[in-house]
Amino acid sequence: MRALVTGANGFVGSHLVKMLLDHGHEVRALVRRRDESLNAMNVPTFNGDIRDYISIEPAFENVDCVFHVAAVSGIWGAWKKYHSTNTIGTRNVVQACINRGVPKLVYTSSPSVTFDGNHQVNENESVPYPKKWLCHYQHSKALAEQHVLDSNDPATLMTCALRPHLIWGPGDSHLIPRIIHRGRMKQLRRVGDGTNQIDTTYIDNAAVAHIQAAMAMQPNSPVCGSAYFITNGDPVNCWAFINEILGLAGIGPVKQKISFYWAWRLGLALEIYHETFGIQEEPRMTRFLAAQLGKSHYFDIGRARRDFDYEPIVSADEGMRRLAGTLKSD
């Protein structure tokens, strides 16, 4: 397979590139800036910004499958920031695939596209998009996912969307560092009664799911035009997960707590305050964050198992052992 990975120097993208190479595939990368780590792996690199169609189209020539991983993540910021990259950028990627005759596109989506702030207990892909959005990230990703799936056509471009939940592991520059930083700054508060269950996805499991979905995508395959939740397949207590990561970093467990009622209202108040005074810095609490920390959100991955034989290849326990080694070395 001749694969193109967008966002190939990010956490998911870089692991996907390495796994594709390990599996014997030919890989090229589309990134905004030159990256020496890709050069070290002898990966041909195209520089371009997915918001600018003309800058990215040449990278799509003679490609069998595009893995569109590039995105802007976060829970705060202007709508334009998220929409321009996550939504418009994805439309540009789809158009480049069609114009250059790429037959397959695997889009990295997010389970947050279905999150409305309430408990999600063993949800499957039949759950609808919410009627109201708690942050621009999830809204922009949902619009992008819809466009990718609506663009599926066996005659021109076969597409699917993967929704890996809370991706973590060595090399993570978002979730794990955020937890550790807030733990060290004594800024973490247990939201709610502490019993909420969540799904997580070790990075290798997220990467292998992308490859398996791409290989299974053929005309008349159920993978074409479908979305899939991807996780470790083993829900854990949210606060046990957070405390385990803190422990690996030599930080004590979270002891202070706040009710979900007050966390939600604090998040709303801080959102209004930051918007009113034009404060760019992310609020310490938002409604989306309160719901993520205080509600259960775990998913049924049976559809991925059935349609493209997805199965986690690294357990959460093994993942923690690998993560521990990198945190100790830091």
C-alpha positions as CSV (number, residue, x, y, z in Angstrom):
1,M,0.0,0.0,0.0
2,R,1.2,3.5,-0.9
3,A,0.0,5.6,2.0
4,L,-0.1,9.3,2.7
5,V,-0.4,10.4,6.3
6,T,-1.5,14.0,7.1
7,G,-0.3,15.3,10.4
8,A,2.5,12.7,10.3
9,N,4.6,14.5,12.9
10,G,1.9,14.5,15.5
11,F,1.4,11.9,18.2
12,V,-1.0,9.6,16.3
13,G,0.4,10.4,12.9
14,S,4.0,9.6,13.8
15,H,3.1,6.2,15.4
16,L,0.9,5.4,12.4
17,V,3.8,6.2,10.0
18,K,6.2,3.9,12.0
19,M,3.6,1.0,12.1
20,L,2.9,1.3,8.4
21,L,6.6,1.1,7.7
22,D,6.9,-1.9,10.0
23,H,4.1,-3.6,8.1
24,G,6.0,-3.1,4.8
25,H,3.9,-0.3,3.3
26,E,5.3,2.7,1.4
27,V,4.7,5.9,3.3
28,R,4.8,9.6,2.5
29,A,4.0,12.4,4.9
30,L,2.1,15.7,4.6
31,V,3.1,18.2,7.3
32,R,3.1,21.9,7.8
33,R,6.8,22.1,8.7
34,R,10.0,20.1,8.0
35,D,10.5,17.3,10.5
36,E,13.8,15.6,11.0
37,S,12.3,12.5,12.6
38,L,10.5,11.8,9.3
39,N,13.7,12.3,7.4
40,A,15.5,9.9,9.7
41,M,13.0,7.2,8.7
42,N,13.5,8.1,5.0
43,V,9.9,9.1,4.7
44,P,9.3,11.5,1.7
45,T,7.8,14.7,3.1
46,F,5.5,17.2,1.5
47,N,5.1,20.6,3.2
48,G,1.6,22.1,3.0
49,D,-1.3,23.4,5.0
50,I,-4.6,21.5,4.7
51,R,-6.4,24.9,4.9
52,D,-4.7,25.7,1.6
53,Y,-5.8,23.3,-1.1
54,I,-3.2,24.3,-3.7
55,S,-0.4,23.6,-1.2
56,I,-1.4,20.0,-0.5
57,E,-2.7,18.5,-3.7
58,P,0.7,17.4,-5.1
59,A,1.1,15.1,-2.1
60,F,-1.9,13.0,-3.2
61,E,-0.4,11.8,-6.5
62,N,-0.1,8.0,-6.9
63,V,-1.4,7.2,-3.4
64,D,-3.5,4.1,-2.6
65,C,-4.8,5.3,0.8
66,V,-4.8,8.6,2.7
67,F,-4.8,8.6,6.5
68,H,-6.1,12.0,7.4
69,V,-4.9,12.5,11.0
70,A,-4.1,16.3,11.0
71,A,-6.3,18.4,13.2
72,V,-6.4,21.1,15.8
73,S,-7.4,19.7,19.2
74,G,-8.4,21.5,22.4
75,I,-11.5,22.6,24.4
76,W,-11.1,26.4,24.0
77,G,-10.5,29.0,21.3
78,A,-12.2,30.8,18.4
79,W,-14.5,28.9,16.1
80,K,-12.4,29.9,13.1
81,K,-9.3,28.2,14.6
82,Y,-11.1,24.8,14.7
83,H,-13.4,25.2,11.6
84,S,-10.6,26.3,9.2
85,T,-8.4,23.3,10.0
86,N,-10.7,20.5,11.1
87,T,-13.7,21.2,8.8
88,I,-12.4,23.2,5.8
89,G,-9.1,21.3,5.9
90,T,-10.8,18.0,5.8
91,R,-12.9,19.1,2.8
92,N,-9.7,20.0,1.0
93,V,-8.3,16.6,1.8
94,V,-11.4,14.8,0.4
95,Q,-11.3,17.0,-2.7
96,A,-7.6,16.2,-3.2
97,C,-8.3,12.5,-2.9
98,I,-11.0,12.8,-5.6
99,N,-9.0,15.0,-8.0
100,R,-5.9,12.8,-7.8
101,G,-7.8,9.5,-7.9
102,V,-7.0,8.2,-4.4
103,P,-9.3,5.2,-3.8
104,K,-9.3,5.1,0.0
105,L,-9.5,7.7,2.8
106,V,-9.4,6.8,6.5
107,Y,-10.3,9.8,8.7
108,T,-9.3,10.2,12.3
109,S,-12.4,11.5,14.1
110,S,-13.3,11.6,17.8
111,P,-16.0,10.1,20.1
112,S,-16.6,13.6,21.2
113,V,-18.6,14.2,18.1
114,T,-21.4,12.3,19.9
115,F,-20.9,13.8,23.3
116,D,-23.7,16.0,24.8
117,G,-22.5,16.2,28.4
118,N,-24.5,13.2,29.6
119,H,-23.4,9.7,30.5
120,Q,-22.4,7.5,27.6
121,V,-22.6,3.9,28.7
122,N,-21.5,1.2,26.2
123,E,-22.7,3.4,23.3
124,N,-22.5,2.1,19.8
125,E,-22.3,3.9,16.5
126,S,-26.1,4.4,16.3
127,V,-25.8,7.2,18.8
128,P,-26.6,10.5,17.0
129,Y,-24.7,13.7,16.9
130,P,-25.8,16.0,19.8
131,K,-28.2,18.9,19.2
132,K,-26.0,21.3,21.1
133,W,-22.2,21.5,21.2
134,L,-20.1,22.0,24.3
135,C,-17.0,23.1,22.5
136,H,-15.9,24.1,19.0
137,Y,-13.5,21.1,18.6
138,Q,-16.2,18.5,18.7
139,H,-18.5,20.5,16.4
140,S,-15.8,21.1,13.8
141,K,-14.8,17.4,13.9
142,A,-18.4,16.3,13.5
143,L,-18.9,18.4,10.4
144,A,-15.7,17.0,9.0
145,E,-16.8,13.4,9.8
146,Q,-20.1,13.9,8.2
147,H,-18.5,15.2,5.0
148,V,-16.0,12.3,4.9
149,L,-18.8,9.7,5.3
150,D,-21.1,11.5,2.8
151,S,-18.3,11.5,0.3
152,N,-18.1,7.7,0.3
153,D,-18.5,6.4,-3.3
154,P,-17.0,3.0,-4.3
155,A,-16.6,4.4,-7.8
156,T,-14.5,7.4,-6.8
157,L,-13.5,7.4,-3.1
158,M,-14.1,4.8,-0.3
159,T,-14.1,6.4,3.1
160,C,-14.5,5.6,6.8
161,A,-14.0,7.4,10.1
162,L,-12.4,6.1,13.2
163,R,-13.2,7.5,16.7
164,P,-10.3,6.5,19.0
165,H,-11.1,7.7,22.6
166,L,-8.5,9.4,24.9
167,I,-5.4,8.2,23.1
168,W,-2.3,7.9,25.3
169,G,1.1,6.4,25.6
170,P,4.8,7.3,25.3
171,G,5.3,10.4,23.2
172,D,1.9,11.9,24.0
173,S,2.2,15.7,24.1
174,H,-1.4,16.4,25.1
175,L,-3.3,14.2,27.5
176,I,-0.6,12.8,29.8
177,P,1.4,16.1,30.1
178,R,-1.8,17.9,30.9
179,I,-2.7,15.5,33.7
180,I,0.8,15.6,35.1
181,H,1.1,19.4,34.9
182,R,-2.2,20.0,36.6
183,G,-1.4,17.4,39.2
184,R,1.9,19.1,40.1
185,M,0.2,22.5,40.2
186,K,-2.5,21.1,42.6
187,Q,-5.1,22.1,40.1
188,L,-6.9,18.8,39.8
189,R,-10.3,18.2,41.5
190,R,-12.3,15.0,41.4
191,V,-15.5,15.9,39.6
192,G,-18.6,14.1,40.8
193,D,-18.8,11.0,43.0
194,G,-15.7,9.4,41.4
195,T,-17.4,6.3,40.1
196,N,-17.5,7.3,36.4
197,Q,-16.1,4.8,33.9
198,I,-14.2,5.8,30.8
199,D,-12.6,4.2,27.8
200,T,-9.1,5.0,26.7
201,T,-7.0,3.9,23.7
202,Y,-3.3,3.0,23.9
203,I,-1.5,4.6,20.9
204,D,-0.5,1.3,19.2
205,N,-4.2,0.2,19.3
206,A,-5.2,3.4,17.6
207,A,-2.6,3.0,14.9
208,V,-3.3,-0.6,14.1
209,A,-7.0,0.2,13.8
210,H,-6.3,2.6,11.1
211,I,-4.3,0.1,9.1
212,Q,-6.9,-2.7,9.6
213,A,-9.7,-0.4,8.5
214,A,-7.8,0.6,5.4
215,M,-7.0,-2.9,4.4
216,A,-10.6,-4.0,4.8
217,M,-12.0,-1.2,2.8
218,Q,-13.1,-2.7,-0.5
219,P,-16.2,-2.1,-2.7
220,N,-19.3,-3.5,-0.9
221,S,-17.4,-3.7,2.4
222,P,-19.4,-2.5,5.4
223,V,-16.4,-0.4,6.3
224,C,-17.1,2.0,3.4
225,G,-19.1,5.0,4.6
226,S,-19.0,3.9,8.3
227,A,-17.8,5.3,11.6
228,Y,-16.2,3.3,14.3
229,F,-15.5,3.7,18.0
230,I,-11.9,2.5,18.8
231,T,-10.8,1.9,22.4
232,N,-8.8,-0.6,24.5
233,G,-12.1,-2.5,25.0
234,D,-11.7,-2.3,28.7
235,P,-13.4,0.6,30.5
236,V,-11.7,1.9,33.6
237,N,-12.5,4.2,36.5
238,C,-11.7,7.7,35.4
239,W,-10.0,8.8,38.6
240,A,-8.1,5.5,39.1
241,F,-6.7,6.1,35.6
242,I,-5.7,9.7,36.4
243,N,-4.2,8.7,39.8
244,E,-2.2,5.9,38.2
245,I,-0.6,8.3,35.8
246,L,0.1,10.8,38.6
247,G,1.7,8.0,40.6
248,L,4.0,7.1,37.7
249,A,5.2,10.7,37.7
250,G,5.7,10.7,41.5
251,I,2.7,12.8,42.3
252,G,0.1,12.0,44.9
253,P,-3.5,11.1,44.0
254,V,-6.2,13.6,43.6
255,K,-7.9,14.2,47.0
256,Q,-9.8,17.5,46.5
257,K,-13.2,17.2,44.9
258,I,-16.1,19.2,43.6
259,S,-19.7,18.2,42.7
260,F,-20.6,17.9,39.1
261,Y,-23.3,20.5,39.7
262,W,-20.8,23.1,40.8
263,A,-18.1,22.1,38.3
264,W,-20.6,22.6,35.4
265,R,-21.7,26.0,36.7
266,L,-18.1,27.1,37.4
267,G,-17.3,26.1,33.8
268,L,-20.2,28.1,32.4
269,A,-19.2,31.1,34.5
270,L,-15.6,31.0,33.4
271,E,-16.6,30.5,29.8
272,I,-18.7,33.7,30.0
273,Y,-16.0,35.6,31.8
274,H,-13.3,34.7,29.3
275,E,-15.5,35.4,26.3
276,T,-16.6,38.8,27.8
277,F,-13.1,40.0,28.4
278,G,-11.5,38.4,25.4
279,I,-9.2,36.2,27.4
280,Q,-7.4,33.7,25.1
281,E,-6.1,31.4,27.8
282,E,-8.1,28.3,28.4
283,P,-10.4,28.5,31.5
284,R,-9.5,26.3,34.4
285,M,-12.9,24.7,33.9
286,T,-15.4,24.5,31.1
287,R,-18.7,22.7,30.8
288,F,-17.1,20.2,28.3
289,L,-14.3,19.5,30.7
290,A,-16.6,19.1,33.7
291,A,-18.7,16.6,31.8
292,Q,-15.6,14.7,30.6
293,L,-14.3,14.4,34.2
294,G,-17.6,13.8,35.9
295,K,-19.6,11.6,33.5
296,S,-19.1,8.0,32.2
297,H,-18.1,7.7,28.5
298,Y,-17.3,4.3,27.2
299,F,-18.2,2.5,24.0
300,D,-19.1,-0.8,22.3
301,I,-16.3,-1.7,19.8
302,G,-18.1,-4.7,18.5
303,R,-18.7,-3.1,15.1
304,A,-14.9,-2.6,14.5
305,R,-14.3,-6.1,15.7
306,R,-16.9,-7.5,13.3
307,D,-16.1,-5.3,10.2
308,F,-12.3,-5.3,10.1
309,D,-11.2,-7.7,12.9
310,Y,-10.1,-4.9,15.2
311,E,-8.6,-6.2,18.4
312,P,-6.4,-4.2,20.8
313,I,-2.8,-5.4,20.5
314,V,-1.5,-3.7,23.7
315,S,-3.3,-4.1,27.0
316,A,-3.8,-1.1,29.3
317,D,-1.5,-2.7,31.9
318,E,1.3,-3.2,29.3
319,G,0.7,0.3,28.1
320,M,1.2,1.7,31.6
321,R,4.4,-0.3,31.9
322,R,5.7,1.2,28.7
323,L,4.6,4.7,29.8
324,A,6.3,4.3,33.2
325,G,9.6,3.7,31.5
326,T,9.4,7.0,29.6
327,L,8.3,9.0,32.6
328,K,11.1,7.7,34.7
329,S,13.6,8.5,32.0
330,D,12.3,12.0,31.9
